[in-house]
Amino acid sequence: MGLPQPLLDALRDMEPAERFDLAASLQEGTEASRRKKLARLREIVQDLETRPARIQAAMNALLQSADQEKTGPDLDQAIDLLFEHEEAMRKMAPHLEDVRVLKARAAAEGDPVVNLCDRWLQAFTAILEVLRDLRWELIAFRAEAETPGDAPVFDDAQDLLGYLKIPPK
C-alpha cells in the first residue's frame, strides 16, 4: 500500500525560488505591483502556517491505518519521504538569511512585511520540527511493529549495554 494522498499533498514542494524572489522584489516596482506581491506573499505565508497541522493530521491518519490494518502503508517509504523533505528544507537555510536581511531592512523602513517575515520564519521552523518529530515517530512505530527476527530484544538499557560490552556510566 502506498502513501495516502493527503500526506503527499501536505509534503508538496516548498517552491523556494518563488517565495524568496517574491519577498526580495517587494521593494521594487509600482505601488500596485508591490501590493499584489505583498498579497501573494501573505497567501504563501498562510499556506506555510497551515502546513504543519496538515502534515500532522495526514501522519496521524497514516499511523492509525497502519495500526488497524495488517497490510499497512510502506513505513520505510514514508520515513524516506519525510527525510527527503526535511533535507530539502534544510538546503533552503541560506534563504533564511535572505528573509532575515529583508526583515531587518523592512523594520528600518517601517514596512509591514516585517510581520510576514516573522510569520514565514516561524512557519518554516514549525514545518522542520514536525517533519523531524513525525519521522522519529514513524521510526519508533516501525520498530514496535516489526518482528525482531533473530536479533536480540532488550527490555532494559543496562542489558543492551552489557550485550554490547559497553560499561555503564
PEJO-V957138 format. One record per residue. N is the residue number from 1. PHI is phi in whole degrees, -180 to 180 (NA if undefined). Layout:
BEGIN
n = (N,N)
phi = (PHI,PHI)
END
This chain:
BEGIN
n = (1,2,3,4,5,6,7,8,9,10,11,12,13,14,15,16,17,18,19,20,21,22,23,24,25,26,27,28,29,30,31,32,33,34,35,36,37,38,39,40,41,42,43,44,45,46,47,48,49,50,51,52,53,54,55,56,57,58,59,60,61,62,63,64,65,66,67,68,69,70,71,72,73,74,75,76,77,78,79,80,81,82,83,84,85,86,87,88,89,90,91,92,93,94,95,96,97,98,99,100,101,102,103,104,105,106,107,108,109,110,111,112,113,114,115,116,117,118,119,120,121,122,123,124,125,126,127,128,129,130,131,132,133,134,135,136,137,138,139,140,141,142,143,144,145,146,147,148,149,150,151,152,153,154,155,156,157,158,159,160,161,162,163,164,165,166,167,168,169)
phi = (NA,-81,-79,-68,-59,-60,-68,-63,-65,-68,-100,-58,-54,-82,48,-62,-61,-61,-61,-81,-63,-63,-64,-68,-86,-62,-81,-104,90,-76,-63,-66,-69,-67,-63,-64,-67,-64,-64,-65,-64,-61,-61,-63,-64,-62,-63,-63,-68,-87,-63,-58,-66,-67,-63,-61,-64,-64,-70,-61,-64,-62,-65,-65,-68,-67,-74,-90,-100,-73,-107,-76,-68,-74,-65,-61,-64,-65,-63,-63,-63,-62,-65,-60,-67,-63,-66,-62,-70,-64,-69,-84,-52,-59,-70,-59,-65,-60,-67,-65,-66,-60,-62,-64,-65,-68,-64,-65,-97,71,-83,-69,-68,-57,-61,-65,-64,-60,-63,-63,-63,-66,-66,-60,-63,-63,-64,-58,-64,-64,-60,-63,-64,-68,-60,-68,-64,-66,-62,-65,-62,-62,-63,-72,-81,-74,-79,-71,66,-97,-77,-71,-118,-120,-91,-133,-64,-65,-63,-62,-61,-64,-63,-81,62,-105,-65,-67,-83)
END
